[in-house]
Amino acid sequence: MSYLADRADQDGFVVDAVLDERVAFIRRVYAHLLGAVLLFVAASAVIVKTGVLVGPMLNLIAAGQWWLILIAFLGGTWVAQRMAQSEAGPAVQYAGLGLYALLEAAIFAPLLTIISMRMNGPDLILQAGTVTLLIFGGLTAIVMLTRTDFSFLRNILWLGSLAALGLMVVSFFAGFSLGLLFVCGMIVLMSGYILYETSGVLHHFRTDQHVAASLALFASLATLFWYVLQLMSILDRD
């Protein structure tokens, strides 16, 4: 039987599935999320240790051409998301999730390299990772225990993201640093995204979309880590 035929037998959205199917789906989602995190950690360690990609990316940033990196990342993200949501089969979906984890490792490489050069850099990265996981775990527990549908946050998150993008653009052309308050605001915004995406796992995904669901969670988790790492780096300098 083909994969598409198998999908036709699925029960639909997770919220409508029986308890055993919901539990199995959630386990698959977080197992794949763990796999993506481990791939990200391993790839980041290799990139930072070997210096692959770091030099060219830092040169582009120094030349004010960071937007080329951003375009490449956004383009790759679009491809990875389409693959993770594909109906072509599990192999394509897994490849999409793996591609996204590698893209995140690449985009993190300059920041991780710069921080790791400090005397307490490795400890700072570990501490930021621990804080990120604690925040993610606490927000996940809120959703899982209350089973609240946080889809009402969608417009708020969209407006917050638009405002953040506007501030980034203005800061680039005006030549000023966004600073501590912006980073803290982004941590709050990404925490909202984690609530939104986690509730989406329970309410807005089909039982066969565990790979796409894990990618959505990983995207929010990785972005949260980005800003927690920046926050701790700022506090460490002060």
DRENPA-3360 file (N, C-alpha, C; in nm, 2 decimals, always signed):
BEGIN
1 = MSYLADRA = +0.08/-0.12/+0.00/+0.00/+0.00/+0.00/+0.09/+0.12/+0.00 ~ +0.05/+0.23/-0.08/+0.13/+0.35/-0.09/+0.12/+0.43/+0.04 ~ +0.21/+0.52/+0.05/+0.21/+0.61/+0.17/+0.08/+0.70/+0.17 ~ +0.05/+0.75/+0.05/-0.07/+0.83/+0.04/-0.20/+0.75/+0.07 ~ -0.20/+0.63/+0.04/-0.31/+0.54/+0.08/-0.32/+0.52/+0.23 ~ -0.20/+0.50/+0.28/-0.19/+0.49/+0.43/-0.25/+0.61/+0.50 ~ -0.21/+0.73/+0.45/-0.26/+0.85/+0.51/-0.41/+0.87/+0.51 ~ -0.47/+0.81/+0.41/-0.62/+0.82/+0.40/-0.68/+0.75/+0.51;
9 = DQDGFVVD = -0.61/+0.66/+0.58/-0.67/+0.59/+0.69/-0.65/+0.66/+0.83 ~ -0.58/+0.77/+0.82/-0.55/+0.84/+0.95/-0.68/+0.90/+1.00 ~ -0.68/+0.92/+1.14/-0.80/+0.97/+1.20/-0.83/+1.12/+1.20 ~ -0.74/+1.19/+1.14/-0.76/+1.34/+1.13/-0.68/+1.41/+1.24 ~ -0.74/+1.52/+1.29/-0.67/+1.60/+1.39/-0.65/+1.53/+1.52 ~ -0.54/+1.57/+1.59/-0.50/+1.50/+1.71/-0.61/+1.52/+1.82 ~ -0.67/+1.64/+1.82/-0.77/+1.67/+1.93/-0.89/+1.57/+1.92 ~ -0.92/+1.52/+1.80/-1.03/+1.43/+1.78/-0.99/+1.29/+1.79;
17 = AVLDERVA = -0.87/+1.26/+1.81/-0.82/+1.12/+1.81/-0.85/+1.06/+1.95 ~ -0.85/+0.93/+1.96/-0.86/+0.86/+2.09/-0.73/+0.88/+2.17 ~ -0.74/+0.86/+2.30/-0.63/+0.89/+2.39/-0.50/+0.83/+2.35 ~ -0.50/+0.70/+2.32/-0.38/+0.63/+2.28/-0.31/+0.69/+2.16 ~ -0.39/+0.73/+2.06/-0.34/+0.79/+1.94/-0.28/+0.93/+1.97 ~ -0.34/+1.00/+2.06/-0.29/+1.14/+2.10/-0.16/+1.12/+2.17 ~ -0.15/+1.03/+2.26/-0.03/+1.00/+2.34/+0.09/+0.96/+2.25 ~ +0.05/+0.87/+2.15/+0.15/+0.82/+2.06/+0.20/+0.94/+1.97;
25 = FIRRVYAH = +0.11/+1.02/+1.93/+0.15/+1.14/+1.84/+0.24/+1.23/+1.92 ~ +0.21/+1.26/+2.04/+0.29/+1.36/+2.12/+0.43/+1.30/+2.14 ~ +0.44/+1.17/+2.17/+0.57/+1.10/+2.19/+0.65/+1.11/+2.06 ~ +0.59/+1.09/+1.95/+0.66/+1.10/+1.82/+0.71/+1.24/+1.80 ~ +0.62/+1.34/+1.83/+0.66/+1.48/+1.81/+0.79/+1.51/+1.89 ~ +0.78/+1.48/+2.02/+0.90/+1.52/+2.10/+1.02/+1.43/+2.08 ~ +1.00/+1.31/+2.03/+1.12/+1.23/+2.00/+1.19/+1.29/+1.88 ~ +1.11/+1.34/+1.78/+1.17/+1.40/+1.66/+1.23/+1.54/+1.70;
33 = LLGAVLLF = +1.17/+1.61/+1.79/+1.22/+1.74/+1.84/+1.36/+1.71/+1.90 ~ +1.36/+1.61/+1.99/+1.49/+1.57/+2.05/+1.60/+1.54/+1.95 ~ +1.56/+1.47/+1.84/+1.65/+1.43/+1.74/+1.70/+1.56/+1.67 ~ +1.61/+1.65/+1.64/+1.65/+1.78/+1.58/+1.75/+1.86/+1.66 ~ +1.72/+1.86/+1.79/+1.81/+1.93/+1.89/+1.95/+1.87/+1.89 ~ +1.95/+1.74/+1.90/+2.08/+1.67/+1.90/+2.16/+1.69/+1.77 ~ +2.09/+1.69/+1.66/+2.16/+1.72/+1.53/+2.21/+1.86/+1.53 ~ +2.13/+1.96/+1.58/+2.17/+2.10/+1.58/+2.30/+2.11/+1.67;
41 = VAASAVIV = +2.30/+2.05/+1.79/+2.41/+2.06/+1.88/+2.54/+2.00/+1.81 ~ +2.52/+1.88/+1.75/+2.64/+1.82/+1.69/+2.69/+1.90/+1.57 ~ +2.60/+1.95/+1.49/+2.64/+2.03/+1.37/+2.71/+2.16/+1.41 ~ +2.65/+2.22/+1.52/+2.71/+2.35/+1.57/+2.85/+2.32/+1.62 ~ +2.87/+2.22/+1.69/+3.00/+2.19/+1.75/+3.10/+2.16/+1.64 ~ +3.06/+2.09/+1.53/+3.15/+2.07/+1.42/+3.19/+2.20/+1.35 ~ +3.08/+2.28/+1.32/+3.11/+2.41/+1.25/+3.20/+2.50/+1.33 ~ +3.17/+2.51/+1.46/+3.25/+2.60/+1.54/+3.39/+2.55/+1.56;
49 = KTGVLVGP = +3.41/+2.42/+1.58/+3.54/+2.36/+1.60/+3.63/+2.37/+1.47 ~ +3.57/+2.34/+1.36/+3.64/+2.34/+1.23/+3.65/+2.48/+1.16 ~ +3.56/+2.57/+1.20/+3.56/+2.70/+1.14/+3.49/+2.70/+1.00 ~ +3.43/+2.59/+0.96/+3.36/+2.58/+0.83/+3.24/+2.68/+0.83 ~ +3.23/+2.76/+0.73/+3.13/+2.86/+0.71/+3.15/+2.98/+0.79 ~ +3.21/+2.97/+0.91/+3.22/+3.09/+1.00/+3.30/+3.20/+0.94 ~ +3.41/+3.18/+0.88/+3.49/+3.28/+0.82/+3.41/+3.36/+0.71 ~ +3.36/+3.29/+0.61/+3.28/+3.36/+0.51/+3.16/+3.44/+0.56;
57 = MLNLIAAG = +3.10/+3.38/+0.66/+2.98/+3.45/+0.72/+3.02/+3.57/+0.79 ~ +3.13/+3.57/+0.87/+3.18/+3.68/+0.95/+3.22/+3.79/+0.85 ~ +3.28/+3.75/+0.74/+3.32/+3.85/+0.64/+3.20/+3.92/+0.58 ~ +3.10/+3.85/+0.55/+2.98/+3.91/+0.49/+2.91/+4.01/+0.60 ~ +2.91/+3.96/+0.72/+2.86/+4.05/+0.83/+2.94/+4.18/+0.84 ~ +3.07/+4.16/+0.84/+3.16/+4.28/+0.85/+3.14/+4.38/+0.74 ~ +3.11/+4.32/+0.62/+3.09/+4.40/+0.50/+2.95/+4.46/+0.49 ~ +2.87/+4.43/+0.59/+2.73/+4.48/+0.59/+2.64/+4.41/+0.50;
65 = QWWLILIA = +2.68/+4.29/+0.46/+2.60/+4.21/+0.37/+2.54/+4.09/+0.44 ~ +2.50/+4.11/+0.57/+2.44/+4.00/+0.64/+2.30/+3.96/+0.58 ~ +2.25/+4.05/+0.51/+2.12/+4.02/+0.45/+2.12/+3.90/+0.35 ~ +2.24/+3.88/+0.29/+2.26/+3.76/+0.20/+2.25/+3.64/+0.28 ~ +2.30/+3.63/+0.40/+2.29/+3.52/+0.49/+2.14/+3.50/+0.53 ~ +2.08/+3.61/+0.56/+1.93/+3.60/+0.60/+1.85/+3.55/+0.49 ~ +1.87/+3.60/+0.37/+1.79/+3.55/+0.25/+1.82/+3.40/+0.23 ~ +1.94/+3.35/+0.24/+1.97/+3.21/+0.22/+1.91/+3.13/+0.33;
73 = FLGGTWVA = +1.91/+3.18/+0.45/+1.84/+3.11/+0.56/+1.69/+3.10/+0.54 ~ +1.63/+3.21/+0.51/+1.49/+3.21/+0.49/+1.44/+3.12/+0.37 ~ +1.52/+3.13/+0.26/+1.49/+3.04/+0.15/+1.51/+2.89/+0.19 ~ +1.61/+2.86/+0.26/+1.63/+2.72/+0.30/+1.52/+2.68/+0.40 ~ +1.48/+2.77/+0.49/+1.37/+2.74/+0.58/+1.24/+2.71/+0.51 ~ +1.21/+2.79/+0.41/+1.09/+2.76/+0.33/+1.09/+2.62/+0.27 ~ +1.21/+2.59/+0.21/+1.22/+2.45/+0.15/+1.21/+2.34/+0.26 ~ +1.27/+2.36/+0.37/+1.27/+2.26/+0.48/+1.12/+2.25/+0.53;
81 = QRMAQSEA = +1.05/+2.36/+0.55/+0.91/+2.35/+0.59/+0.82/+2.27/+0.49 ~ +0.84/+2.31/+0.36/+0.76/+2.24/+0.26/+0.79/+2.09/+0.26 ~ +0.92/+2.05/+0.28/+0.95/+1.91/+0.29/+0.89/+1.84/+0.41 ~ +0.90/+1.91/+0.52/+0.84/+1.85/+0.65/+0.69/+1.83/+0.64 ~ +0.63/+1.92/+0.56/+0.48/+1.91/+0.55/+0.44/+1.83/+0.42 ~ +0.54/+1.77/+0.35/+0.51/+1.70/+0.22/+0.43/+1.58/+0.25 ~ +0.36/+1.54/+0.15/+0.28/+1.41/+0.15/+0.35/+1.31/+0.07 ~ +0.48/+1.34/+0.03/+0.55/+1.24/-0.06/+0.60/+1.12/+0.02;
89 = GPAVQYAG = +0.61/+1.13/+0.15/+0.65/+1.02/+0.23/+0.74/+1.06/+0.35 ~ +0.76/+0.97/+0.45/+0.84/+1.00/+0.57/+0.98/+1.05/+0.54 ~ +1.04/+0.99/+0.44/+1.18/+1.02/+0.41/+1.20/+1.17/+0.37 ~ +1.11/+1.22/+0.29/+1.12/+1.36/+0.26/+1.09/+1.45/+0.38 ~ +1.00/+1.41/+0.46/+0.97/+1.48/+0.58/+1.09/+1.49/+0.68 ~ +1.15/+1.37/+0.70/+1.27/+1.37/+0.78/+1.38/+1.45/+0.73 ~ +1.40/+1.45/+0.60/+1.50/+1.53/+0.53/+1.48/+1.68/+0.55 ~ +1.35/+1.72/+0.55/+1.32/+1.86/+0.58/+1.35/+1.90/+0.72;
97 = LGLYALLE = +1.32/+1.81/+0.81/+1.35/+1.84/+0.95/+1.50/+1.85/+0.97 ~ +1.58/+1.75/+0.91/+1.72/+1.75/+0.92/+1.78/+1.87/+0.86 ~ +1.73/+1.91/+0.74/+1.78/+2.03/+0.67/+1.76/+2.16/+0.76 ~ +1.65/+2.17/+0.82/+1.62/+2.29/+0.91/+1.72/+2.29/+1.03 ~ +1.74/+2.18/+1.09/+1.84/+2.17/+1.20/+1.98/+2.22/+1.16 ~ +2.02/+2.17/+1.04/+2.15/+2.21/+0.99/+2.15/+2.36/+0.95 ~ +2.04/+2.42/+0.90/+2.04/+2.56/+0.87/+2.05/+2.64/+1.00 ~ +1.98/+2.60/+1.10/+1.99/+2.67/+1.23/+2.13/+2.66/+1.28;
105 = AAIFAPLL = +2.20/+2.55/+1.27/+2.34/+2.54/+1.32/+2.43/+2.63/+1.24 ~ +2.40/+2.65/+1.11/+2.48/+2.74/+1.03/+2.46/+2.88/+1.07 ~ +2.33/+2.92/+1.09/+2.30/+3.06/+1.12/+2.35/+3.10/+1.26 ~ +2.36/+3.00/+1.35/+2.41/+3.02/+1.49/+2.57/+3.03/+1.49 ~ +2.63/+2.98/+1.39/+2.78/+2.96/+1.39/+2.86/+3.08/+1.43 ~ +2.83/+3.20/+1.36/+2.91/+3.32/+1.40/+2.89/+3.36/+1.55 ~ +2.77/+3.36/+1.60/+2.74/+3.40/+1.74/+2.81/+3.30/+1.83 ~ +2.79/+3.17/+1.81/+2.85/+3.07/+1.89/+3.01/+3.08/+1.89;
113 = TIISMRMN = +3.06/+3.11/+1.78/+3.21/+3.12/+1.76/+3.26/+3.24/+1.84 ~ +3.19/+3.35/+1.83/+3.24/+3.47/+1.90/+3.23/+3.45/+2.05 ~ +3.12/+3.39/+2.10/+3.10/+3.37/+2.24/+3.20/+3.27/+2.29 ~ +3.22/+3.16/+2.22/+3.31/+3.05/+2.26/+3.45/+3.10/+2.28 ~ +3.49/+3.21/+2.22/+3.63/+3.27/+2.23/+3.65/+3.33/+2.36 ~ +3.55/+3.37/+2.44/+3.56/+3.43/+2.57/+3.61/+3.32/+2.67 ~ +3.67/+3.37/+2.78/+3.72/+3.29/+2.88/+3.61/+3.19/+2.93 ~ +3.49/+3.24/+2.96/+3.38/+3.16/+3.01/+3.28/+3.13/+2.90;
121 = GPDLILQA = +3.32/+3.14/+2.77/+3.23/+3.13/+2.66/+3.15/+2.99/+2.66 ~ +3.22/+2.88/+2.67/+3.15/+2.75/+2.67/+3.05/+2.74/+2.79 ~ +3.09/+2.79/+2.90/+3.00/+2.78/+3.02/+2.87/+2.87/+2.99 ~ +2.90/+2.98/+2.93/+2.79/+3.07/+2.90/+2.69/+3.01/+2.80 ~ +2.74/+2.94/+2.70/+2.66/+2.87/+2.60/+2.58/+2.76/+2.67 ~ +2.64/+2.68/+2.76/+2.57/+2.58/+2.83/+2.46/+2.63/+2.92 ~ +2.49/+2.74/+2.99/+2.40/+2.81/+3.08/+2.28/+2.86/+3.00 ~ +2.30/+2.92/+2.88/+2.19/+2.97/+2.80/+2.11/+2.85/+2.75;
129 = GTVTLLIF = +2.17/+2.74/+2.71/+2.10/+2.62/+2.67/+2.01/+2.57/+2.78 ~ +2.06/+2.57/+2.90/+1.99/+2.52/+3.02/+1.87/+2.61/+3.05 ~ +1.89/+2.74/+3.05/+1.78/+2.83/+3.07/+1.67/+2.82/+2.96 ~ +1.71/+2.80/+2.84/+1.62/+2.79/+2.73/+1.53/+2.66/+2.75 ~ +1.59/+2.55/+2.78/+1.52/+2.43/+2.80/+1.42/+2.44/+2.92 ~ +1.46/+2.51/+3.02/+1.38/+2.53/+3.14/+1.25/+2.61/+3.10 ~ +1.28/+2.72/+3.03/+1.16/+2.80/+2.98/+1.07/+2.72/+2.89 ~ +1.13/+2.64/+2.80/+1.05/+2.56/+2.70/+0.97/+2.46/+2.78;
137 = GGLTAIVM = +1.04/+2.39/+2.87/+0.97/+2.29/+2.95/+0.86/+2.34/+3.03 ~ +0.88/+2.46/+3.09/+0.77/+2.52/+3.17/+0.65/+2.56/+3.09 ~ +0.68/+2.62/+2.97/+0.57/+2.66/+2.88/+0.50/+2.53/+2.83 ~ +0.57/+2.43/+2.80/+0.51/+2.30/+2.75/+0.42/+2.24/+2.85 ~ +0.47/+2.24/+2.98/+0.39/+2.19/+3.09/+0.25/+2.26/+3.10 ~ +0.26/+2.40/+3.09/+0.14/+2.48/+3.10/+0.03/+2.43/+3.00 ~ +0.08/+2.41/+2.87/-0.01/+2.37/+2.76/-0.06/+2.23/+2.79 ~ +0.03/+2.14/+2.82/-0.01/+2.00/+2.83/-0.11/+1.98/+2.95;
145 = LTRTDFSF = -0.08/+2.05/+3.06/-0.16/+2.03/+3.18/-0.30/+2.10/+3.17 ~ -0.30/+2.22/+3.11/-0.43/+2.29/+3.10/-0.50/+2.26/+2.98 ~ -0.43/+2.21/+2.87/-0.49/+2.18/+2.74/-0.56/+2.30/+2.68 ~ -0.51/+2.42/+2.71/-0.56/+2.54/+2.66/-0.52/+2.56/+2.51 ~ -0.61/+2.60/+2.43/-0.58/+2.64/+2.29/-0.54/+2.78/+2.28 ~ -0.41/+2.80/+2.26/-0.35/+2.93/+2.26/-0.35/+2.99/+2.11 ~ -0.44/+2.95/+2.03/-0.45/+3.00/+1.89/-0.49/+3.15/+1.89 ~ -0.55/+3.19/+2.00/-0.59/+3.33/+2.01/-0.47/+3.43/+2.01;
153 = LRNILWLG = -0.35/+3.37/+2.03/-0.23/+3.45/+2.03/-0.18/+3.48/+1.89 ~ -0.24/+3.42/+1.79/-0.18/+3.43/+1.66/-0.17/+3.58/+1.61 ~ -0.27/+3.66/+1.62/-0.26/+3.80/+1.58/-0.16/+3.88/+1.66 ~ -0.16/+3.85/+1.79/-0.07/+3.92/+1.88/+0.07/+3.89/+1.84 ~ +0.10/+3.77/+1.82/+0.24/+3.73/+1.78/+0.28/+3.78/+1.64 ~ +0.18/+3.79/+1.55/+0.21/+3.84/+1.42/+0.24/+3.99/+1.43 ~ +0.16/+4.06/+1.51/+0.19/+4.21/+1.53/+0.32/+4.23/+1.60 ~ +0.35/+4.14/+1.70/+0.48/+4.16/+1.77/+0.60/+4.13/+1.68;
161 = SLAALGLM = +0.58/+4.03/+1.59/+0.69/+4.00/+1.50/+0.71/+4.11/+1.40 ~ +0.60/+4.17/+1.35/+0.61/+4.28/+1.26/+0.68/+4.40/+1.32 ~ +0.64/+4.43/+1.44/+0.71/+4.54/+1.52/+0.86/+4.51/+1.54 ~ +0.89/+4.39/+1.57/+1.03/+4.35/+1.59/+1.11/+4.37/+1.46 ~ +1.05/+4.32/+1.35/+1.11/+4.34/+1.22/+1.13/+4.48/+1.18 ~ +1.03/+4.57/+1.21/+1.05/+4.71/+1.19/+1.16/+4.77/+1.27 ~ +1.17/+4.73/+1.39/+1.28/+4.79/+1.48/+1.42/+4.74/+1.42 ~ +1.42/+4.62/+1.38/+1.55/+4.57/+1.32/+1.59/+4.65/+1.20;
169 = VVSFFAGF = +1.50/+4.68/+1.11/+1.52/+4.75/+0.99/+1.57/+4.90/+1.02 ~ +1.49/+4.96/+1.11/+1.52/+5.10/+1.15/+1.66/+5.10/+1.22 ~ +1.69/+5.01/+1.30/+1.82/+5.01/+1.37/+1.94/+4.99/+1.27 ~ +1.91/+4.91/+1.17/+2.02/+4.89/+1.07/+2.05/+5.02/+0.99 ~ +1.95/+5.09/+0.95/+1.97/+5.21/+0.87/+2.01/+5.33/+0.96 ~ +1.96/+5.33/+1.08/+1.99/+5.44/+1.17/+2.12/+5.42/+1.24 ~ +2.17/+5.29/+1.24/+2.30/+5.26/+1.30/+2.30/+5.26/+1.45 ~ +2.19/+5.22/+1.52/+2.19/+5.21/+1.66/+2.17/+5.07/+1.70;
177 = SLGLLFVC = +2.21/+5.03/+1.83/+2.19/+4.90/+1.88/+2.06/+4.89/+1.95 ~ +1.99/+4.77/+1.93/+1.86/+4.75/+1.99/+1.87/+4.73/+2.14 ~ +1.97/+4.66/+2.18/+2.00/+4.66/+2.33/+1.92/+4.55/+2.41 ~ +1.93/+4.57/+2.54/+1.88/+4.47/+2.63/+1.73/+4.46/+2.63 ~ +1.66/+4.57/+2.62/+1.51/+4.57/+2.63/+1.46/+4.49/+2.51 ~ +1.52/+4.52/+2.39/+1.47/+4.45/+2.27/+1.49/+4.30/+2.29 ~ +1.60/+4.25/+2.33/+1.63/+4.11/+2.35/+1.53/+4.05/+2.45 ~ +1.50/+4.12/+2.56/+1.41/+4.07/+2.66/+1.27/+4.06/+2.59;
185 = GMIVLMSG = +1.23/+4.16/+2.51/+1.10/+4.16/+2.45/+1.09/+4.04/+2.35 ~ +1.20/+4.01/+2.28/+1.20/+3.89/+2.19/+1.19/+3.76/+2.26 ~ +1.25/+3.75/+2.38/+1.23/+3.63/+2.46/+1.09/+3.61/+2.50 ~ +1.02/+3.72/+2.54/+0.88/+3.72/+2.57/+0.80/+3.67/+2.45 ~ +0.83/+3.73/+2.33/+0.76/+3.70/+2.21/+0.78/+3.55/+2.17 ~ +0.90/+3.50/+2.18/+0.93/+3.36/+2.15/+0.86/+3.27/+2.25 ~ +0.85/+3.31/+2.37/+0.77/+3.23/+2.47/+0.63/+3.22/+2.43 ~ +0.57/+3.33/+2.38/+0.44/+3.33/+2.32/+0.42/+3.23/+2.21;
193 = YILYETSG = +0.53/+3.23/+2.12/+0.52/+3.14/+2.00/+0.53/+2.99/+2.05 ~ +0.60/+2.97/+2.16/+0.61/+2.83/+2.21/+0.47/+2.78/+2.26 ~ +0.41/+2.87/+2.33/+0.27/+2.84/+2.38/+0.18/+2.82/+2.26 ~ +0.19/+2.90/+2.16/+0.11/+2.89/+2.04/+0.13/+2.76/+1.96 ~ +0.26/+2.73/+1.94/+0.30/+2.61/+1.86/+0.27/+2.48/+1.94 ~ +0.29/+2.49/+2.07/+0.27/+2.37/+2.15/+0.12/+2.34/+2.16 ~ +0.03/+2.44/+2.17/-0.11/+2.41/+2.17/-0.15/+2.37/+2.03 ~ -0.08/+2.42/+1.93/-0.11/+2.37/+1.79/-0.08/+2.22/+1.77;
201 = VLHHFRTD = +0.02/+2.17/+1.84/+0.04/+2.03/+1.84/-0.08/+1.95/+1.88 ~ -0.15/+2.00/+1.98/-0.27/+1.93/+2.03/-0.39/+1.95/+1.95 ~ -0.40/+2.07/+1.90/-0.53/+2.12/+1.84/-0.54/+2.13/+1.69 ~ -0.42/+2.15/+1.62/-0.42/+2.19/+1.48/-0.34/+2.11/+1.39 ~ -0.29/+1.99/+1.44/-0.22/+1.90/+1.35/-0.29/+1.77/+1.33 ~ -0.27/+1.70/+1.22/-0.32/+1.57/+1.20/-0.23/+1.47/+1.27 ~ -0.28/+1.35/+1.30/-0.20/+1.25/+1.37/-0.08/+1.20/+1.29 ~ -0.08/+1.23/+1.16/+0.04/+1.19/+1.07/+0.13/+1.30/+1.04;
209 = QHVAASLA = +0.12/+1.42/+1.11/+0.20/+1.53/+1.09/+0.30/+1.56/+1.20 ~ +0.35/+1.45/+1.26/+0.44/+1.47/+1.37/+0.58/+1.53/+1.34 ~ +0.62/+1.51/+1.21/+0.75/+1.57/+1.17/+0.73/+1.72/+1.15 ~ +0.62/+1.76/+1.09/+0.59/+1.91/+1.07/+0.57/+1.98/+1.21 ~ +0.51/+1.91/+1.30/+0.48/+1.96/+1.43/+0.62/+1.98/+1.51 ~ +0.70/+1.88/+1.49/+0.83/+1.89/+1.56/+0.92/+2.00/+1.50 ~ +0.91/+2.03/+1.37/+0.98/+2.14/+1.31/+0.93/+2.27/+1.36 ~ +0.80/+2.29/+1.38/+0.74/+2.41/+1.43/+0.79/+2.44/+1.57;
217 = LFASLATL = +0.80/+2.34/+1.65/+0.84/+2.35/+1.79/+0.99/+2.38/+1.79 ~ +1.07/+2.32/+1.71/+1.21/+2.34/+1.70/+1.25/+2.48/+1.66 ~ +1.17/+2.53/+1.56/+1.20/+2.67/+1.51/+1.18/+2.77/+1.63 ~ +1.08/+2.75/+1.71/+1.05/+2.85/+1.82/+1.16/+2.83/+1.93 ~ +1.19/+2.70/+1.95/+1.29/+2.67/+2.06/+1.43/+2.73/+2.02 ~ +1.47/+2.71/+1.89/+1.60/+2.76/+1.85/+1.60/+2.91/+1.85 ~ +1.49/+2.98/+1.81/+1.49/+3.12/+1.82/+1.50/+3.18/+1.96 ~ +1.43/+3.11/+2.05/+1.43/+3.14/+2.19/+1.58/+3.13/+2.24;
225 = FWYVLQLM = +1.64/+3.02/+2.21/+1.78/+3.00/+2.25/+1.87/+3.12/+2.20 ~ +1.85/+3.16/+2.07/+1.92/+3.27/+2.01/+1.92/+3.39/+2.10 ~ +1.80/+3.43/+2.15/+1.78/+3.55/+2.23/+1.82/+3.53/+2.37 ~ +1.80/+3.41/+2.43/+1.85/+3.39/+2.56/+2.01/+3.40/+2.56 ~ +2.07/+3.34/+2.46/+2.22/+3.35/+2.45/+2.26/+3.49/+2.44 ~ +2.19/+3.57/+2.36/+2.23/+3.71/+2.35/+2.21/+3.79/+2.48 ~ +2.10/+3.76/+2.55/+2.08/+3.82/+2.68/+2.19/+3.79/+2.78 ~ +2.22/+3.66/+2.79/+2.33/+3.62/+2.89/+2.46/+3.68/+2.84;
233 = SILDRD = +2.48/+3.69/+2.71/+2.61/+3.75/+2.67/+2.62/+3.90/+2.71 ~ +2.51/+3.97/+2.69/+2.50/+4.11/+2.73/+2.52/+4.13/+2.88 ~ +2.46/+4.04/+2.96/+2.47/+4.05/+3.11/+2.61/+4.01/+3.15 ~ +2.67/+3.92/+3.08/+2.81/+3.88/+3.11/+2.91/+3.99/+3.09 ~ +2.89/+4.07/+2.98/+2.97/+4.18/+2.95/+2.96/+4.29/+3.05 ~ +2.84/+4.31/+3.10/+2.82/+4.41/+3.20/+2.87/+4.37/+3.34;
% end
